[in-house]
Amino acid sequence: MKKADLDQILEAYDYAARLLQYPSFPAFLRDVCIRIQEQVRRVRKARTREGLEAMLVKEADLSPEQLKATVEQIRNLPYLMRKAFPEAVKEAAKRFPRNPGGRDKSIEETEYPRCSLA
């Protein structure tokens, strides 16, 4: 990652931690992780669009800023998923057996199909 991009991302995290008045950066990151896990559990329970709608109806109203941030996060999901899938596939591929390599075994003469040209 480019240094400028890295600095911009870290500054955004620092800003959020200061804005929320966290005593330390690790405490902020811990709470962020907890909240993300809670969101994942909630969405996982919904299972359908109707289930998600029913869940959201019960939630408190969002401020305009919260709504904007939430909608932006949801719209960025495809890009985040695109980045996450290759890593997940690499991990899954490790579970499959490796190709033993080498040349395929040749067919024995007795295994050739018999055909008559009469």
N, C-alpha and C positions, 0 to 999 in steps of 0.2 A: 504494500500500500504506500502511496506517496506520502511524504512527510506532511505536506499541507493538508491532505485529506485526514490523516491521522490526528493532526492538531485540531482540526475542525470538529471531529467526532468527540475527542476528549473534552474539548471546550464545551460542547453541548451537554455532555454528562456532568461536567463541573457546574455549569449553569443550573441544571436541573437540581443537583444536590444542594447548591446554595439557596435556590429559590424555595425549596422545600425545607430548608433549615436543618439539614442533617448534621449531626455532630462530627461525623467522619465519612469519608468516601466509601470504605468497606461496608459501613452500616447502610449506606444508600444502595450500594450494589446488592447487598443481601436482600433488602426489601424489594428491589426491582425484580430479582429472581423469584421471590415468593409471590409477588403479584402476577408475574407472567405465568407461573405454574397454576395459580388460581384461575386465571383466564382460560388456560388450556383445559383444566378440569371442567369448567363451566361449559365451554363450547363442546367438549366431548360428550357431556350429558345431553345436550340438545339433539344431536343426531340428525335432525331434519330442519328444513327452513322454518316449518311451523313450530317445532320445538324451540328453536332459537328465538322466534318472534314471541312466543309465550314467556320465555325466560326474560327477554328484554323489557316486556311490558311491565314486569314486576320491579324493574330497577328504578332508582331515583333519576330525576331529570339531570341532564348534563349541562354544564355551563357552555356557552358558545365556543370557548377555547378548548374545553374537553371534547366536545363533539367534533370540532375540526381536527384535533389530534387523533381521535379514535378513527374517524373516517380515513384520514391519511394513512394510518397504520394498516388498516384493512386493505386499502388500495395498493399498498406496497407488499402485501403478502405474496403475490405471484413471484415477485422478484426475489424475495427472501427464500421462498420455497425452491426456486430455480438454483440458488446458491447451495441450499442444504441438500438437495437430492443427490448430487454427485458424491458427496461425502457419505451419505447414508448407503448408497449403492456400493461404494468401496468397502464399507464395513460388512455389508451383507455378503459380498462376493468372497470375503475371507472364510465364510462358513462352508462354501462349496469345495469339493475335492479338486485338486489340481490335475491337469492333464498329465498323464505319465510320460508323454513325449515319445519320441522314437517313431519308427516306421510301423504302419499298420501291419498286422499279421496277414500273410498271404493265404489265399484259399487253397486248401489241399485239393489234389486232383479228384479225390472221391467226393468232394462237395460240389463239383461242377454239375449243373443240371444236364441230364441226358436229353439230347434232341436228335431226332432222326430226320434226315433230309430226303426221305423217300417220297 
